[in-house]
Amino acid sequence: MTEQTAQRRVRLSKSKYQTGLQCPLRLWFSVHERELADPLSYSSKRRFERGSEIGVLAQGLWPDGVTIEATHLQPLDALEQTREALAAGAPALFEAAFEHEDVFVRVDALERLADGRWRMVEVKSSTKMKDEHVTDIAVQKWVLEGAGLEIASAELMHLDNTYVWDGTRDADGRPVYDLARLFAAEDATALAEAYQPQVAETAAALLAMLHGAERPEAAIGSRCTTPYDCDFRGTCHSCLPEQYPVTLLPFVTGDQLDALIAAGVLDIRDIPDTFRLQARQVERIRPMLTGEPEVLRDPRSEFARWRFPLLFLDFEDFQPALPLYPGTRPYQYAIPFQYSLHVLHADGRLEQRGYLHTGSDDPRPEWIAHLLADLGDTGTIVHYSHHESTVIGKVADACPEHAEALLALRPRMADLEKVVAACIGHPGFIGRTSMKQVLPALAGEDGPTYHGKRIANGEDATTYYHDAVTGFLSPEDAAAVFADLEAYCAVDTLGMVEVYRALAGVREAGGRLVLA
Ligand code: SF4
């Protein structure tokens, strides 16, 4: 066996073990047919990278720790470097490598205790322990014990969202966090030991599958998004019809989806009458069956209560995992950095205003000042979903000096999504009421669109914004992102105007209400 072949021998890593638990076919693809994977979005890539950065930050809790430098492509080198660090008496190791029965793990942090045993720590960027973390930790503990280490405790270290950053920075202006308070460790030893007896058998079965000649079979269904979004859905889900795939059944539960797919139902319109659906599901799929839009209630009676000018408002906000602004916490909800406002006057004139904070300081003070000035004190504030009202409440809590003015906006607010949900059924909605679904159905191809834009959803908006204001992007790239953000947010509010106009245009025809 050559050196390169030995490095590449099929092993089961802790992440591959998790992948195999989710779906054996996903594991097979990820090892043998990686080229079938869906393209990784910018947001997904940055999410992984930020998770790794948080792992590196946690290493500061062990100032004398030794990092095993070999990459994931050099498992034998990593094992050798780990043996050397252990023999040299390193008090703590980062990315230490161990192997047992062809299961190979890298441990985020391994601390040598005074009695010769070890504290094993898995670092996650979440704020609490999840079920999938327990199996992850159990696999590592099983491997380390198989390799001869005595594990005193197996812990999950995650971000503590009660920690408030005081704003301390180093000489280069980078945030300095109190790591002992930024991170919280939870003992997962007992939970891991309860799962551990299953590891050997499960790992052996997954390895046998990987060493076999046959690609395993797996039905699509709830497993494709639980506990993680699978990156091979582009391949497996190509069997689904494009227009009304059963995976988009409104309010679908995992059990419903698995039962429908097991029965061979791939199209929402083919769901048999005998299949048990919730009343709200029946109502939402009816337009898909008839192919006709429905006006369930007259939206004009709701609009009659609204006062011009109509102020169509949309926010963008983010929740940085690591606090960026003094006085904020990990994943602080919510820090708005942008809004777009389309103002529709009674005479039909339409104006657009907005604000985007492009500095690296806390966006909220400027955002509040611009927002209050732009909204004035007359007119109905039209938003889409409860999000804007919730954000106003959160910002009022965080900035009590502006609370009265912010909370005074709420009685003027009206939720257009609620009107859509109560009044309109449409085959193009596919049972949903989000702006991304409703706008193209009501405004058609000539309406404002998110299609083909670099920033086309909320996750893209927050990811790019974070990278633009933290200096991750060059000034030129950041400027381009700011321009894209302004265009993206404006589509949301112009889209709301179009949706409002479509609903306001409801008329009587043949004794019933129809969309114009
Ligand atoms: S898309 Fe679903 S069935 Fe296909 S590999 Fe992924 S989890 Fe398995």
Boltz pocket constraint, residues with backbone or C-beta under 6 A from the ligand:
constraints:
  - pocket:
      binder: B
      contacts: [[A, 22], [A, 23], [A, 24], [A, 25], [A, 26], [A, 27], [A, 29], [A, 218], [A, 219], [A, 220], [A, 221], [A, 223], [A, 224], [A, 225], [A, 230], [A, 231], [A, 232], [A, 233], [A, 236], [A, 237]]
      max_distance: 6.0
